[in-house]
Amino acid sequence: MRHGLLPFGIAIVLLGLGACGTGEGRSAAAVVAAIETNPVSLDPRVATDALSLHITGLLFNALVRADDHLRVVPDLARRWEQADDRTVIFHLRQGVQFHHGRELTADDVRFTFESLETIAPAHTPLLQEVKEIRVLDRYRVAFHLKRPFAPLLYHLTVGIVPADLASQAGFGQAPVGTGPFRFTRWGQNEQVELEAFPEYFGGSPRITKLRLRIIPDATIRFLELKQGNIDLLLGSLPPEIVSLVDSLPGVQTATGPSSNYTYLGFNLRDPILADVKVRRAIAHALDRKGLIAHLLRGQATAATGLLFPQHWAYEPQVVTFPFDPERARRLLDEAGHPVRKGGVRFALTFKATTGELSRAIAEAIQFQLAQVGIRIEIRSYEWGTFYADIKSGNFQLYVLTWVGITDPDYYQYVFHSDSLPPLGANRGYYQNSEVDRLLLRGRRTSDTGGRKATYSRIQQILAEDLPYISLWHELRWVAYKARIRGFSLMPGGDFTPLKDVWLDDH
């Protein structure tokens, strides 16, 4: 599970797929695709950026995986049983082969998770809850917990690595897994090459090869699509170009829901922003529908909270703050911020990245808040500096996107008072004792109904307190050549549907 933040300008274009030119000798059953940057690592234990995670999803399987409603379903584990409130036993599929020919066993599962302690600090929340991982026999492994931990299964979606190879240097550059595709080559700043794994337990893919070319420039990706060289393009173009794709001959497009969540964040230690009336006034001053229509070309839906509507724990009955500038002005008056010289009540700084869309969002918010007397100073930084400031709490306002949201236990990481930096992502320093109590209950409650009720109440409280202003869930968008068949969109942007596609050249 990834606890990751990306600037919106990066998040919406991170998942690009396309194809290389016709001069590469493509076979009839090969798909050549395009990605924007190098993946960081193809070791599923240490991969945290979205692109690396999506590629490792083709190379590896986990004990369990999340379906399109983010419910846990079997993967390498054909089933599991809750022996007691602190013990879960997994029964593995038999005959699952690694790409180098050895059968996967319970020892590989234990090795994978025990190795996280030394190489993967992102998995600390899981490691803090596990007391022991015990191999019962070749195909059974037991997780013994220190205390009940309801989101355990979501933390077990890490790809299982082979114990005999994964300790070797360079495993992340030449990975070996059990997935539908096996790794063949990675040329830095060039391409990642995969081929179908005939012995895959779920059935060999119907395409023989998948090449992921690294093409950073969005204009070049669009031109490749226009020229007919790209088979498949996933959300890799700026919103203003998306509308042009619909007019391309021989290209089809489709959209679907996404779990990515974009929000406006506050620093609640700031004396102005600590007042909930001010935060509510800002919420009323923002025309989210207008932002979605004009900046995103309609490629998003308005959000009411961290979870998207298709999530099993989503709570629709929460307070919202519709666009109402007059109501915003009254709230600011009530909060003791009258209009002063020049029509300004007070000034705030808004931190953004240097990305074009990030800057456009900042300027649109600047304009809308000016209409109610709030002056915004935009400060743009390259990504590393910007993110360091956000992580350290050095901001007043910012916009970011959460990606990879699965279990509602994410709320613990983002809003619990124990998750203040550097221990968690409560970077706005939100504190609410009732939310803390409910988060602990949600983590320790095993039945789904009880957890849903608990997280419904959490969502209602957060909607009233407004530590974030929810902006939107971007839509997943795909463009593909007419010969592509069988592709489906996943809310998290997974590449795994590529194992089910086939090519029809007739």
N, C-alpha and C positions, 0 to 999 in steps of 0.2 A: 504494500500500500504506500502510496507516495504522499508525503506531506509537502506539496510543492506549490510555490507561487511563481507566476510568470506575469510580466507586464502584458497588458491586453494586446498591445501591438504585436507581441511575439506569440502569445497564446493562440490567436486566431489563425496564424499562418504556419504553425509549427508542424502540421501534419501533412505536408504536401506530398503527393504522389504524381509522377508523370512518366515519361518514357524517353529513351535516348533516340538519337537519329537513326535514319534508315541504313546508315553505313556500317552498322555493327553486326550485321549478319544474324538478324533475329530469326528464331525458329517460329513455326506456327503456333507452338504451345508455350511461348515465353512471353512474359510481361516485363516491360522495361519501365521503370517508374522514376520519379524525381523527388528528392528530399532537399531541404534547404541548407542543412548544415551537417557536419559530421556528428554521428552519435557520440556520446561521451564514453560509454562502455557497453559491451554486449554481454557482460556478466550480470545476470538478473539480480544478484544479491546486492550489487553496488549501484546499479543504474537507478537514477532518480529523475532525470529529465524525461519529458514525455516521449520524445523521439526514440531514445534508447529503450524505454519500456515497451513501446509499440513494436519495435523490431524484435526484441527478445521474446515477445509474445508469439512470434512465429517460430522461434528456435527452441523454446522451452515450454514445459507444462508445469503446473503447480499441483499441490494436493487438491485444491479446489479453485474455482474461478467464479466471477460474478457474471450473471446473465444480463440481458438488456434492461431489466428492472432492478439491477444491482442486488439481486438475491443470490446467495451462495449455492452453487450446484457442483456435482462431482467433476473431477478432472482426472488426476492420477489416482486419487482415492475413489474407489467404486462406491464406497459407503463409509460412514463413521458412526460411532455410538458414544453417547455420554454415559460413561460408567458411573460417575458421580459428578457433583457440581464443580470438581477440580480436576477431572480426568476425562480426556477425550481420546478414543482409540480409532485409528484410521486403518481401514482394510484396503490395501493397494491392488490395483489391477495386476494380473499376472501376465508375463510375456511382453511387457513394455520394453522396447529396445532404445538404448542410447544410439546416437549417430555413429559411434565407433564400434557398435556391435555387441556391447555388453547389456545384460538385462538390468533394469532398474530394481533396486531392493530397498527395504526399510533402512539399511545402513546409509544409503545415499540421502534419504530424507533427514536422518539424524545429523549427518555431516553438514548438510546444507544449512540447517538452522543453528547448529552449534558454531559454525564458522562465522555467523553474522556478528558475533560478539567482538571479533577482532578486526573485521574489515568493513562493517556496514553500520555506522552510528545511526543512520536513519531508522533502523529497526529497533532502537532502544525501547520504545513503549512495549513491544512484544517481549523482549528479553527480560524486562523488569517483572513480567507476570509469570514467566515459565520457571518452574522449579527444576524439572528434569525432563529429558526426552529419552524414552526407553524403547529399545527394539525388542519386541516380543517374539517375533520369528521373521522369516524372510519377507513376509508380505504384511506384517502388522507392526505399527509403531504407535506408542502412547505418549501423549503430552500431559504431564502432570503440572498443574498450576499452583501458585502460591495462594491464590484466592480465586473465587469465581470471576470470570472475565468474559462477558458476553460477546465482545467483538473479536474473539480469538480467530474465528474462521477467516475473517477479512484480512487478518495479519498473515494468514498462511497462503496467500496468493503469490508467493515468491516462487519463481521457477526453480525446480530441483536440478542440482548440478551433480555430475559424477564424482564420487569421492576419490577415485583414482587419478583424476586429471585436474580438478578444479583448484588444487593448491599450487599448481605449476605457474611460473611467471608467464604473463601474457595471455592468460585464459580469457580475459575480457576482450582481447583482439582476435582470438581464434576460438570461439566458444563451441562446446559440444553439449547438445541437449537431447530432448526426446520429441521435439515439436514436429509439425508437418513439413517444415523446411529445414535443411541443414546448411551450415555456413560453408562457403567455398573461398571467398576472398573479400578483403577490405582494403581498398586503396584510399588512403587518407586524402580528403578533398576531391575524390574522384567518384567512387561508387562502392556500394556493398552488394556482393553477389550471393544469392542463395539458390539452392536447387531443391526440388521435391525429394522428400524422404520416403522411399517406397515401402518401408517397414513401419510407417507411422500407425499407431494402434487405432487411430480414428479413420484410417483409409488414406492412401496417398493422394496429394493434391492433383487436380486435373491439369494444371499448368506445370511444365517441367522446370522452368527457371523463373526467377524473379530478380531483376537487377534494379537497385535503388541508386540512381545517379544523383550526385550532389550538385544542385543548381541553385545558388543563393538568390539570383535575381528574379523577381516576380514577373517582370516583363518578358524575360526569356522563357519562363515556364508557360506563360500565356501564348507566346508566339509558337512554341513547340506544339501546344494543343491545337492552335489554329492551323498549323501546317500539317496536322495529322500524324505527328510523331509520338504523341503521348497517348497511352492507352487509358490511363486512369489518373484523375486529379482530385485530391481530397483537401478541400479548404485551404489551398495554398496560394490564393490570390487575394489582393486587397478588395474590400467590398465594392469599390467603385468599378472594378473590372468584372466582377461576378455577373452583372447584368449583360455584359457583352458576350459572355460565354453562351448564353441561351440562344443566341442568333447564329452560332457556328454550325455549319452543316455536318451531319454525321456524328454529332455530339449530343448526348443526353445528360440531363442534370436531375438531381433529386436532393431533398433536404430531409432532416430528421432531428429529433430532440437531442440535446447535449446536456451532460452533467456539469460542464464548466460554468462557473459562477463569477460574474464580475460585480464589483462593489466599490463604493466610496468609503474609505476608512478614515476614522477620526483618532486623534490623540486625546484621550479623555483626561490626561493630566493638564491639558491646556485650560486655563480658567474660563475662557469663553466657551470652548467646546464641551466642557464638563457639564454644562447646563443642557438638560434634555430638551428644553423649549427651543434652544438654538438649533439643535440637531433636527428637531421636527420641522422647524422653519426652513432649514436647508432642504429637507426632503420635499416639502411643499413647493419650494422654489424651482425644483428640477423637473423639466419636461422630459421624462424618460421616453415616452412614445416618440417625441420629436427627435431625440438623440438616436433612437433605434432606426427611425425612418430615414434620417438624412445622413448620419455618419456611417451607419452599418448597412444601409440600403435594405432594411427590413430583415437582415439575416440574424435575428435574435428575437427572443420573447421576454417580456418584462418578468423579473424575478421578485418573489416575496421573501426569500430566505436562501440559505446555503444549499438546501436540497431542491432538486428539480422536480416538477410535478409527477413524473413517472416513478420516483423513488418510493419504496414501500413505506418509509417513515415520514413522507411529506405531509405537512399539515396545512390545508388551504385556508382554514378559518383563523387568520391573523389580521391585526390592524394594519391598514395601509395609509399612505399619505399622498393622495392624488395631487396632481399639479394644480396649485392654487396660490398664486403669488400674493393675493390680498390676505389670505390666511397666514402666509409666511410673514408678512409685514406686521400683522397684529401680534403674532407670537414673539417677534423680535422686540416690539414695543413692551410687551408684558415682561420680557426677560431683562428689561432695563437697558436696551440699546436703541435709543432714539436716533433719528436721522440728524446728522451733524453737518458741518460745513462741506459743501460740495456734494451733498446727497449721500454721504457715506456714513454708515453706522460703526463699522470696524473693518479691519483688514486681516486677511489670513494668507498664508503661503500654501501653495499647491505644488507638490513635487511630482514630476513626470519624467519619463525617459525621453530620449532624443528621437524615438521612433515617430514617424509621421502620424499614425493614427492616435498614438498616445498623446501627442501634442494637440491634435484636433479635438480630442475629448476634453482635454484640459481647457482649451480656449472656449469650447461650447459651454462648459460648466461656469467658467469665468463670466461669460456674457449673461447667463441666466441668473447667477447670484447677484450680479450688478443691478439687476432690475428690482431687487428688494433691498439694496443698500449695502451689500457685502462686497468689498473690494478684494479681488483675488490677485496675488502676485504669483505667476507661474515660474518655477525654477526647474529647468530641464537638465538631466544628467545622463551620462552613459549608464548602461544597465548595472555594472558592478557597483558604482558609487551610489546610484539610486537604491539598489536593493540593500546595500550595507546600511544606509540611513534608515530604511524602513525596519530592518531587523533590530536596529538599536533604539528605535523609538524616536528618532530625530526627524520629526515631521509634524505638520498640523493636519493636512489633507493629502490624500493620494487615491489613485484608482489602480486596482490590480485584479487579477483573475485567479481564482482557485481552480486547479485541475486535478483530476484523479480522485474525486470524492466518491467514497464507497459507503462505509458504515457511518451511521450518525455519530459514532464516537469521535468523529472529527471535531464535533463541538467542544469536546474536552480539550483538545489541542489548541483550539482557537480562542475559547472564551473562558476557560476555568481560571480562577485567580492564581492557581499554582502553575499555570502555563505562561507566566510572564517571561520575557526574554532573559537569559538565553535558553530557558528550559522548555519553551514552547513558542507558539505563534500568537499569543495574546499581546500583540504589539501595540494595541491601543490602550492597554492597561485597564480593561473593563473588569469590574468586580461586582458580583452580585451573589450574596450568600445562598439565596434560594436556587439560583442556577447551579452553583457549585454542588449543592446537595442533590439536585436532580441529576446532574451529570454523573455523580457517583452511583446513584440508583440505576441509571441506564447502563452503566458499565457492569454492574453486578447482577442485573436482572436477566434471567436466561430465556424466559418466554417472549416470543415476538410481540404478542398483544400488549404485555406489560411495558415492553421497551417502547412500542409505538406511542402509548399513552404518555409516557414520561417525556419523550422527545417532542411530542405535540405541545406539551406545556412549555418546554424550553423554547420552542420556536415562537410561541405566543409572547413570552416575556421578552425575548430579544427583539421582536418586532416593535414592542412598545418602548424599550430602552434605547434602541437604535445605536448600538456600538458600531454598526455598519449601516449604510443605506444600500439596500439591494438594488442593483441596476438591471442586469439581464442575464439570461442564459443564452449564449450564442447557439445558433442552429448548426448542426453538422451539415455540410454541403459536399456533394460529390458531382464531378463531371467525368463522363467516361465515353469512350468510343462505342459505337453501336455493336461491335463484335464482342464486347464484354458481357457475359451472362452470369447471373447468380450472385452478384455482389449485394451486400446489405450493410446498412450503417449501424454502428454501435454508439451508444451515448457517450462513452468515454473516448471515442476516436480510435479504438483498437484496430490494428491491421489484420487481426485474425480472420475476418471474413474472406481474405484473399485465398485461404486454403480451399474455399468452396467455389471459386469462380472458374469458368471455362471460356474458351474463345470460339466464337462462331464466325467463320470467314465466308459463309455462304450468303 
